[in-house]
């Protein structure tokens, strides 16, 4: 993971408390569960199909919730 972040020019920030780490982990679990289901419902089976859909639809819908 660190190599990918470095290649993208992203510096990871560590959670300073167990509570903060729990919030992040809960968010990731929600995103992973919801994202897989939403991709299946939208019929997206490749990264090339999914990326524009994520940018145009999923992110906006998720942020409105």
Secondary structure, DSSP 8 states (H G I E B T S, - for coil): -HHHHHHHT------SSHHHHHHHHHHHHHHHHHHHHHHHHHT--SHHHHHHHIIIIIHHHHHH-
